[in-house]
Amino acid sequence: MTPDALVDLCLSLPQAVETFPFGEETSVFKTSGNGKIFALAALAGDPLTVSLKCDPEESRALREEFPAWITPGYHLN
């Protein structure tokens, strides 16, 4: 996925907005209705990575199933 495709996907979700509270290098996607973050990405990173909000139990299962692709988010629960 390209950075532009990630932005397009995130912004296609209902009430989604892109903000930059941590500086220009980190895109933070949140809902405009309640302001809750659902994704963070360093769009200039190589490789492109994205941290997504997920149920803790589901995230454990996904990390076990796809250990090469899914890792815990830096400074995220």
C-alpha positions as a printed Julia matrix, in Angstrom:
77×3 Matrix{Float64}:
   0.0     0.0    0.0
   1.22    3.48  -0.8
   1.03    6.39   1.64
  -1.57    8.08  -0.59
  -3.69    4.92  -0.66
  -3.53    4.68   3.14
  -4.66    8.29   3.53
  -7.48    7.75   1.02
  -8.61    4.6    2.83
  -8.58    6.19   6.28
 -10.36    9.34   5.1
 -13.02    7.27   3.33
 -14.31    6.08   6.71
 -17.29    7.92   8.22
 -16.34   11.13  10.1
 -12.6    10.5    9.61
 -10.17   13.41   9.72
  -6.37   13.61   9.45
  -4.49   15.64  12.07
  -0.85   16.19  12.99
  -0.69   16.61  16.79
   2.78   14.98  17.01
   4.39   16.95  14.17
   4.23   16.95  10.38
   5.89   13.53  10.09
   3.06   11.6   11.8
  -0.46   11.45  10.38
  -3.08   10.8   13.03
  -6.51    9.7   11.87
  -9.43   10.19  14.21
 -13.17   10.49  14.13
 -14.54   14.01  14.06
 -17.53   12.94  16.15
 -15.63   11.99  19.32
 -12.01   12.8   18.45
 -10.79    9.27  19.14
  -7.7     8.07  17.29
  -8.03    4.96  15.13
  -4.76    5.04  13.15
  -1.28    6.59  13.25
   1.25    6.48  10.43
   4.63    7.91   9.51
   3.76    8.29   5.83
   7.36    8.98   4.77
   8.64    5.85   6.5
  10.27    3.05   4.54
   8.67    0.64   4.92
   5.31    2.3    5.44
   3.9     1.31   8.82
   0.58    2.05  10.45
  -0.64    1.54  14.0
  -4.33    0.69  14.19
  -6.72    0.62  17.1
  -7.8    -2.95  17.76
  -9.38   -5.08  20.46
  -6.51   -6.39  22.66
  -7.51  -10.05  22.32
  -7.89   -9.76  18.56
  -4.52   -8.03  18.26
  -2.81  -10.87  20.17
  -4.39  -13.43  17.86
  -3.36  -11.46  14.75
   0.24  -11.09  16.0
   0.42  -14.85  16.59
  -0.99  -15.62  13.15
   1.07  -13.04  11.24
   4.26  -12.42  13.29
   6.24  -11.11  10.29
   3.61   -8.46   9.44
   1.94   -7.46  12.7
   3.87   -6.14  15.68
   2.83   -4.21  18.79
   2.64   -0.47  18.27
   5.42    1.66  19.71
   4.2     3.31  22.94
   0.7     1.87  22.45
  -1.22   -0.57  24.61
